[in-house]
Amino acid sequence: MQRSTFARVDPKRRAELDHKKRQFAQAKWREQEYTHRLNFYTLPPTAEITLEEFEEWAIARLKVLAELEACSFRNRSPEETSSYMTPILEKHLPLHSNSSRSSQLDQERKKDHYSHFILRLAFSATEDLRRRFARLETMLFRLRWKEDDARERRDFVNTLDMGGEWEKVGEEEKRELGDALSAASGGDRRRTGEDEGWFKVDWEKVPELVEQRRVLLRRGKAYVPIREQMSLVIVEFTRRMDDALELTSRALPRLDEDDRLSPILTHLSQNFNAPDATYAADSSITGLQNPTANSIDTLSQHFPLCMQHLHRTLRANSHLKHFGRLQYTLFLKGIGLSLEECLIFWRRSFKLITDEKFNKEYRYNVRHAYGDVGGDANRRGRGYTPYSCQKLTTEPLPGPGQTHGCPYRTFAPDNLIGMLQSVGVGDRELLKDVREDVKRQRYHIACNRVFEHGHRVQLKRVKDEALWGAAELDTILHPNEYFKRSFLLGHLGEDGGKALKREMVEG
């Protein structure tokens, strides 16, 4: 019997793998052209960008998604969300339409494209992060869809490969189902699709429209008027996003070998709970007229709960442990308290100890926090910067007797509610919402709720009289920003606080 022989490599495959042909072949990946404002993010970017761009673009998008999530947590209506997000998007992630004739269209769309894929890498590690990211990206896509030019939106939809899942309803079928389509359109014969057309899809594709009874169901198909096309597109966007995130999660282990990207991606994923807020040394309020040690008790009415807790504990015990002292010292530094006045404040507060003990055990730490003594960084006079909400909600929990950190995270729910009531927060509905936020680990959202409730009268005034813009009322992510806004709102005066508000904008 003659033995058959088999080639180890198929001749056709061998020819394709020929290195001489591959060497001069046309590149398979090209720089993507951004024809449309909307994007399904199907193709990953391939051009090179710097590490600085990598991180800056991702942080900009993260801030946008965080604000969108805050709108969702606060139950803002679609109209309120759109109004609130417009200046934030313009600031961090502008994306203009073709009709705007902007000269920055390609750069804007490139930043949007890259930032999406960077965050996709950062938030694919766990199911919870993937779910949150997909939900917020869908919210962002929906917002942009509604604001896009109708013609450009139609051109974008025509480029989508829907794999035959959408089937246009023909004229004969429309006539056959005329009465039923009319009923599905609310009985208005002009809205039966004769002018705008109908699509036919599997009913599982449009659960939202089915629930609201805005489509006709027949033989497992949903007949959808073209004016409801947004629901079809958004469902498809979410489906593809979920699939893409699942694939990305499988590729993540290979990124661990890159010691340049891994730390950045880890930092970004940590910031998803409460985005970090950079503190600027020039953002203190000069309207305070150089706060002194004597004025801290009065100013404490504008402190966030974390700093109120430290201040009240200090007044009750005449002492704070190390991390509490450091957190509070940096906060006081941030509101404009000078080093000399800060030393006076701590010496008076530690009234149960001698001058010798204070100078020996505590004075140096205050000077070090201000940059008056210490290593190379401190020799330049900067010292440490005040802690952000992100740091306070991600650092290790305080031990027995320690009072630092964020009370919304460190306190048991009942103790937290008692503490809020002790500082004048008694609204039952608000306290219920705070409990829910804490349960879901939305600590900064709970803090913002308390701020908005305590300043509801002033906030209504600055909105009604257009004294502040929406960008100046975004989510608070830093204790010093909380104090700053509270102080400004408390000193609106007859001129609406325009002088102080000008300082805030310039800061």
Secondary structure, DSSP 8 states (H G I E B T S, - for coil): -------SS-HHHHHHT-HHHHHTS--S--------S-----S---S---HHHHHHHHHHHHHHHHHHHHHHHTT--HHHHHHHHHHHHHHH-----GGGT-TTHHHHHHHHHHHHHHHHHHT-SSHHHHHHHHHHHHHHHHHHHHHS-HHHHHHHHHH---TT--EE--HHHHHHTHHHHHHHTTT-GGGSSTTT-EEEEEGGG-HHHHHTT-SEEETTEEEEEGGGHHHHHHHHHHHHHHHHHHHHHHHGGGGGG-TTHHHHHHHHHHTTTS------GGGS-GGG-S--GGGHHHHGGGS-HHHHHHHHHHHHHS---HHHHHHHHHHHHHTT--HHHHHHHHHHHTTTS-HHHHHHHTHHHHHHHHTSSSSHHHHTT-------HHHHTTS----TT---S-HHHHS-HHHHHHHHHHTT---HHHHHHHHHHHHTT-HHHHHHHHHHHHTHHHHHHHHHTT-S-GGGGS---SHHHHHHHHHHHTT-TTTTTHHHHHHHHH-
